[in-house]
Every structure is written in structure tokens, then in C-alpha cells.
Amino acid sequence: MYKRLFLLSRDFPASPVVNMAAQFNIGDIVWAKLSSFPPWPSKIVRPKKDIKKPKGKKPVYFVFFYGTEDHAWVKAENLKPFEEYKDQMIKANKGKRFLQAVEAVEKVLRKGGGAKDTDDMDHEEVVPSSKPVQKTYSREPLLGKTVSPSTSIGLKRPPEGLGAEASIILKRPREDNESDLYNFDESEHETESDIVTAKDDITPTCLKIGFLGLGIMGSGMVRNLIKTGHSVMVWNRTPMKCRDFVQAGASMGGTVTEVVAACDITFGCVSDPNAVRDLVFGTNGVLQSIRPGKAYVEMSTIDVETVQDVAESIESRGGRFLEAPVIGTRKPAEDGMLVIVAGGDRSLFDDCESCFLAMGKKAFYLGEVGSGTRMKLVANMVLGSVMAGYAEGMSLAERAGLDLQTVLDVFKEGPLNCAAVRSKGDAILHSRFEPSFPLKHQQKDMRLALALGDELKQSLPVAAAANEMFKRAISLGNGDNDMSSVYRATAL
């Protein structure tokens, strides 16, 4: 099963000449830059006539990526002549797959050719177009699309570090059973990007990785780290939970301090701010083993004040710190399809590249400590508000005498069709609320988001009302059930 390659931010080498007006011809060898990934050895080629250009006014070119046989639309401003920038690009990127791609280009140039492998496509001028992209599939952070099974140009695997600012036509359609809440299915929208990768294509870091917390989210993340060949040491408050991971290839630390002392980078993922403070500042906690050369990544969803306190304490002892909360639930955690929103030490973000590839489909570096936490709280506040409104609508439909299966079928055929409607609707319909994302954790995130709103003097009336629904559902004994059990607060 192919997975979506997440994006890691890197700067495109600056040049004294703005490349906005650059003109390229079919067959030109270039450096192509997609989104926040490093430039890649590529060639301008002709797309087939059924491959639509991305919507927008800026000039775009259809590009073939050496070493991977991938294709994408790339903005003219993100293309540079190969020979002119070769030394600069090679100096900045020493990855094995990258160097193999460079060698492939060199072989073509030595032969004096270069257009034969992909220029046999149907002729079509490569010029800007306002036509939307169609029949493509994207797994963007909060929006995903589907692709027709008949639409394919043979995407194989992405080059090391390629990101997206263009449209890539996928070889595989979306699986029907993919049901995380953040993959919304809107097949008629244009898409900006698509890259896929098999998780076994990941080259694991040589650094020793520690992971603290094997709950619903942490368990899935650790399994993907182990599957991709990372050297992992685990710890959990309940030691028995470590057993399966040790059998899978991980080692086990007796205490948090032991894990941090033995590892280069330690990840933490626990339930709430109090648990984080206990994990970091408690007896035999993270802080006890932090020194220069050690790094800590906090992946829990907490408040800004707590994450800043943790960052200051880690850094005061010479360690590096990164916040990296995740957007997603049990299924995307198990599938390695989380969205990661990070803030803090940029070098640590880069060092976590293979880990983030294993755990997620996309990672964003947002800047200073606190920015990742704010992003996560906003995302979960919106999710909670949507879930509360959905539950309320289903309750109204039932009270109005409508058959809920029919209601769900109608939703699936219209603009409301998304993973949340499908999976959470089925949970409501059959009263099955096994926790994919516990309701008590969703309410905690709503509370933290509302507190952030109070701090910033931002009115959040919809989120406040939704939070009251979650609180009522908890009072009815649904705290440990899935968040979709908020429906029980509306059905009385």
C-alpha cells in the first residue's frame, strides 16, 4: 500500500536573478523545486492531452523527475537551469537517491540527449491555464480528494525530499476503508499536490529513538517507527504495554530517565498537560537526563504555556526541543498517515525527518515554540464543532421520523460526504463508540482552544456551545467512548 509522503520545509537556494520570467523549452534539463522540498534533477516534458494544468495565473511546466519517473506541474519560478546551479545544488544535498538522480542526468547529457524517455507523450503546449485539475487525488492536511482508477501516468515513488506545489497524477485510487477524520473526500475540487511513497522506502535515521507513551496514538506511531527500521526504546506507565513492541524489535526502558539517557531523540505522547508535566518534571522524568546532545520532541496536545515551560527547561540544560502535536486519530496513527505540526528547534525538525515520514503523511514546520500547539488546538476546535453539529443534525433527523440509514446515505451522496460522515455516522447509527479518539480528549482540546481564545480576546461562540455538548456527554458517562458519542448528549 502506497502512502502519502509528508512535506519537510527546506529553502530553495536563492539567486540574484528572480526566476519569475524564466522561459524553458521541451527537453530542457532543470532543477525543479516542489513546495518545501529540495530541488531535484528534472526535465521539461510534454504532458498527455488528458492531463489538465493546475488552476492559476503563474506559468507552469510539466516536469519529469529523474531517478523516480515521477511527473508534476511545477511553477516557472521554481525551476532553474541544471548546469548553472549544479554545484550549488549538489553541495546542499548529499542524499543517496538524490545523487543517483544527478548521475542519471549526467549520463543523459554525456549522450547528448535527454528527451527520449518521456517526450513521446502526446503533444500539448506547456503554458499557464485556469482550468482546474481533475481526476487527481490529494491528501492535504484538512482536505483530500479522490482519483479515478482509470487516471494514471505511472507514478512510482517520490524522490528523496520531493514535496508538492503542483499536481501529480497518482497510480492508485484512494482506498475505500481509509477513514481518518482529516481525509475529506471532495472529488470535484481542484488539487495542488500529490506524492506517494511506500513506507518501506524510508531510510531510517542512525540516531537512537526513544518513545514515551503507548496509548491509542503512541502505539500506532511506535509500530510505524519499528516497521521502518528505526532503533526504538519504549516506555509506558503500564509496563505490560511494552511487551508487544519489544517482541516487534524495540527495547524497553525501565524509567523515563533511562530512555532519555540511552537515546539521541526522545518523543513523548501522553494525554494532557498534567501528564506532560509529570513526564518531564517528575521524579525520574525527562529533564533528569537532558544534557547537550540530547533532544526531546513533545507530541501531546497541550496548552501553549505548558509547552513553553517544557521548552525552556529542556533548553536551559543544553538540550534541543521541538513540539510536534499530531492531527489524526487511531486509524491514521496506525497507517502512518498523521499530519504533524511542529515548532521549535529547526535542526531537530530536520533530524526527525525519517521518523516523521514513518509516522505521518505530511509535516509542517511552523516556527517558534507554541505555533504547533496553536495550530493543533485550532484544528481540533474546528473538528469538535463539526462533530457536535453533525450529532445534533442526526438527532434532529431521528426526532423528525427520518430513517438514519437513509440520512447517512443521502449525506454520502452530497457535499457532506467525507470520512467523518461515513465513520462517525456509522458509529451513531449502530451505537458503536469504541474509542478512535476518546470524547474526553476531544473535550480537553476544546477547553484548551477556548482558553486560547480567552487569552487572545477572540470570541468563539460556536466552539463554546459545542464544548457544552461534550461536557454533557462526559457527564452521561461517555468520556472514554469515541468522540462520536457526543450524539448521546443530543438524543435525550
SULBEL-V307267 format. One record per residue. N is the residue number from 1. PHI is phi in degrees with one decimal (999 if undefined). Layout:
# SULBEL-V307267
{{N | PHI} {N | PHI}}
This chain:
# SULBEL-V307267
{{1 | 999} {2 | -78.2} {3 | -122.1} {4 | -80.3} {5 | -75.9} {6 | -80.8} {7 | -103.1} {8 | -115.7} {9 | -73.7} {10 | -145.1} {11 | -83.5} {12 | -79.9} {13 | -52.3} {14 | -73.6} {15 | -132.8} {16 | -70.7} {17 | -111.1} {18 | -69.6} {19 | -92.1} {20 | -57.0} {21 | -98.5} {22 | -59.9} {23 | -118.1} {24 | -126.7} {25 | -117.7} {26 | -56.8} {27 | 95.4} {28 | -65.2} {29 | -88.7} {30 | -141.3} {31 | -98.9} {32 | -109.2} {33 | -112.5} {34 | -107.6} {35 | 47.9} {36 | -103.1} {37 | -99.9} {38 | -67.5} {39 | -60.2} {40 | -133.5} {41 | -62.3} {42 | -147.2} {43 | -144.0} {44 | -75.9} {45 | -132.9} {46 | -91.5} {47 | -82.0} {48 | -65.3} {49 | -65.0} {50 | -86.4} {51 | -95.5} {52 | -80.4} {53 | -83.9} {54 | -67.3} {55 | -69.9} {56 | 146.8} {57 | -92.7} {58 | -75.9} {59 | -60.8} {60 | -131.8} {61 | -128.2} {62 | -87.9} {63 | -123.5} {64 | -103.9} {65 | -97.8} {66 | -66.4} {67 | 87.6} {68 | -133.1} {69 | 63.5} {70 | -86.8} {71 | -133.1} {72 | -163.2} {73 | -81.5} {74 | -130.5} {75 | -64.8} {76 | -58.5} {77 | -67.4} {78 | -105.1} {79 | -119.6} {80 | -138.1} {81 | -58.6} {82 | -64.2} {83 | -63.5} {84 | -61.7} {85 | -110.9} {86 | -57.9} {87 | -60.2} {88 | -63.6} {89 | -70.7} {90 | -65.5} {91 | -64.7} {92 | -87.7} {93 | -140.2} {94 | -113.9} {95 | -61.4} {96 | -60.5} {97 | -67.0} {98 | -63.4} {99 | -65.7} {100 | -65.0} {101 | -66.0} {102 | -61.6} {103 | -63.3} {104 | -62.1} {105 | -65.6} {106 | -59.8} {107 | -62.5} {108 | -63.1} {109 | -66.6} {110 | -65.4} {111 | -81.6} {112 | 77.4} {113 | -123.4} {114 | 146.1} {115 | -102.8} {116 | -70.3} {117 | -75.7} {118 | -132.9} {119 | -82.0} {120 | -87.0} {121 | -69.3} {122 | -59.0} {123 | -74.9} {124 | -163.1} {125 | -62.7} {126 | -98.8} {127 | -136.3} {128 | -61.1} {129 | -149.3} {130 | -97.6} {131 | -69.0} {132 | -73.0} {133 | -70.8} {134 | -130.0} {135 | 53.7} {136 | -126.6} {137 | -132.8} {138 | -131.1} {139 | -117.7} {140 | -72.5} {141 | -52.6} {142 | -120.9} {143 | -139.7} {144 | -134.7} {145 | -127.9} {146 | -112.6} {147 | -126.6} {148 | -67.5} {149 | -58.2} {150 | -85.5} {151 | -93.4} {152 | -159.7} {153 | -126.1} {154 | 76.4} {155 | -62.7} {156 | -103.0} {157 | -143.8} {158 | -78.8} {159 | -67.3} {160 | -60.0} {161 | 94.8} {162 | -70.5} {163 | -118.7} {164 | -147.0} {165 | -148.6} {166 | -147.8} {167 | -100.3} {168 | -119.5} {169 | -86.7} {170 | -84.4} {171 | -82.7} {172 | -120.2} {173 | -78.3} {174 | -68.2} {175 | -72.3} {176 | -64.8} {177 | -92.5} {178 | -78.0} {179 | -135.7} {180 | -73.5} {181 | -69.2} {182 | -104.9} {183 | -105.2} {184 | -84.6} {185 | -105.0} {186 | -129.8} {187 | -67.0} {188 | -96.6} {189 | -83.7} {190 | -72.6} {191 | -123.9} {192 | -101.5} {193 | -157.3} {194 | -161.0} {195 | -140.1} {196 | -124.0} {197 | -149.8} {198 | -78.8} {199 | -62.7} {200 | -79.3} {201 | -82.7} {202 | -75.3} {203 | -94.0} {204 | -69.0} {205 | -63.2} {206 | -82.8} {207 | -75.5} {208 | -80.1} {209 | -108.8} {210 | -108.6} {211 | -141.0} {212 | -111.7} {213 | 109.7} {214 | -119.6} {215 | -81.2} {216 | -56.2} {217 | -82.0} {218 | -59.9} {219 | -60.4} {220 | -64.3} {221 | -65.0} {222 | -65.4} {223 | -57.9} {224 | -72.2} {225 | -64.0} {226 | -66.5} {227 | -59.6} {228 | -91.1} {229 | 88.1} {230 | -74.0} {231 | -86.2} {232 | -123.5} {233 | -115.7} {234 | -115.1} {235 | -146.9} {236 | -145.5} {237 | -57.5} {238 | -100.4} {239 | -56.0} {240 | -57.9} {241 | -67.5} {242 | -79.3} {243 | -56.7} {244 | -62.7} {245 | -73.3} {246 | -65.4} {247 | -63.5} {248 | -82.3} {249 | 128.8} {250 | -83.1} {251 | -103.8} {252 | -124.6} {253 | -96.4} {254 | -75.7} {255 | -139.3} {256 | -59.4} {257 | -57.9} {258 | -62.9} {259 | -63.3} {260 | -62.3} {261 | -65.4} {262 | -88.1} {263 | -115.1} {264 | -81.7} {265 | -127.3} {266 | -117.4} {267 | -100.5} {268 | -124.3} {269 | -146.3} {270 | -128.5} {271 | -79.7} {272 | -158.8} {273 | -56.8} {274 | -63.3} {275 | -65.5} {276 | -65.1} {277 | -62.7} {278 | -66.7} {279 | -65.5} {280 | -88.4} {281 | -99.1} {282 | -72.9} {283 | -59.2} {284 | 57.1} {285 | -87.8} {286 | -54.7} {287 | -60.9} {288 | -64.6} {289 | -110.4} {290 | -76.1} {291 | -156.8} {292 | -53.8} {293 | 99.4} {294 | -99.6} {295 | -137.6} {296 | -130.2} {297 | -119.6} {298 | -94.9} {299 | -107.0} {300 | -74.8} {301 | -93.1} {302 | -136.5} {303 | -89.0} {304 | -63.4} {305 | -60.1} {306 | -64.1} {307 | -65.4} {308 | -70.5} {309 | -62.9} {310 | -63.7} {311 | -60.4} {312 | -62.5} {313 | -68.8} {314 | -63.4} {315 | -69.1} {316 | -65.6} {317 | -100.5} {318 | 88.9} {319 | -87.0} {320 | -103.4} {321 | -133.7} {322 | -141.7} {323 | -90.5} {324 | -150.7} {325 | -62.6} {326 | -116.4} {327 | -106.0} {328 | 146.9} {329 | -126.4} {330 | -55.1} {331 | -60.7} {332 | -64.8} {333 | -65.8} {334 | -69.7} {335 | -88.0} {336 | 69.8} {337 | -121.0} {338 | -74.6} {339 | -104.5} {340 | -111.8} {341 | -119.3} {342 | -116.0} {343 | -150.8} {344 | 127.9} {345 | -67.2} {346 | -66.2} {347 | -64.9} {348 | -70.2} {349 | -55.5} {350 | -64.8} {351 | -67.2} {352 | -88.3} {353 | -52.1} {354 | -67.7} {355 | -67.8} {356 | -66.7} {357 | -61.2} {358 | -68.9} {359 | -90.8} {360 | -135.4} {361 | -98.5} {362 | -161.9} {363 | -129.7} {364 | -114.4} {365 | -97.9} {366 | -104.5} {367 | 121.0} {368 | -70.9} {369 | -56.9} {370 | 109.3} {371 | -69.1} {372 | -67.1} {373 | -63.6} {374 | -61.8} {375 | -62.2} {376 | -63.2} {377 | -66.0} {378 | -63.7} {379 | -61.1} {380 | -74.0} {381 | -64.2} {382 | -63.9} {383 | -58.4} {384 | -64.0} {385 | -65.3} {386 | -64.0} {387 | -63.7} {388 | -65.5} {389 | -65.1} {390 | -64.5} {391 | -60.8} {392 | -64.2} {393 | -65.0} {394 | -64.4} {395 | -66.0} {396 | -63.3} {397 | -60.9} {398 | -64.9} {399 | -64.7} {400 | -81.6} {401 | 87.3} {402 | -82.8} {403 | -74.9} {404 | -67.2} {405 | -65.0} {406 | -65.9} {407 | -58.4} {408 | -65.3} {409 | -62.5} {410 | -64.3} {411 | -58.5} {412 | -67.6} {413 | -96.7} {414 | -119.5} {415 | -66.1} {416 | -81.8} {417 | -66.2} {418 | -158.6} {419 | -60.8} {420 | -62.6} {421 | -64.8} {422 | -67.4} {423 | -73.4} {424 | -75.5} {425 | -64.9} {426 | -63.5} {427 | -61.7} {428 | -66.4} {429 | -61.1} {430 | -106.2} {431 | 52.2} {432 | -110.0} {433 | -120.7} {434 | -59.6} {435 | -71.2} {436 | -92.7} {437 | -143.1} {438 | -54.7} {439 | -58.9} {440 | -64.4} {441 | -74.3} {442 | -63.8} {443 | -66.1} {444 | -60.6} {445 | -66.9} {446 | -62.6} {447 | -61.8} {448 | -66.2} {449 | -66.0} {450 | -64.6} {451 | -64.9} {452 | -63.7} {453 | -62.2} {454 | -61.8} {455 | -62.0} {456 | -94.9} {457 | 57.3} {458 | -106.5} {459 | -71.8} {460 | -133.9} {461 | -64.9} {462 | -67.2} {463 | -63.3} {464 | -63.3} {465 | -66.3} {466 | -63.1} {467 | -60.3} {468 | -63.7} {469 | -65.3} {470 | -66.4} {471 | -63.2} {472 | -65.1} {473 | -62.0} {474 | -64.3} {475 | -63.8} {476 | -90.0} {477 | 92.2} {478 | -105.1} {479 | -56.5} {480 | -90.2} {481 | -78.9} {482 | -62.4} {483 | -58.6} {484 | -64.6} {485 | -71.0} {486 | -59.0} {487 | -55.1} {488 | -68.0} {489 | -81.0} {490 | -107.4} {491 | -94.7} {492 | -96.3}}
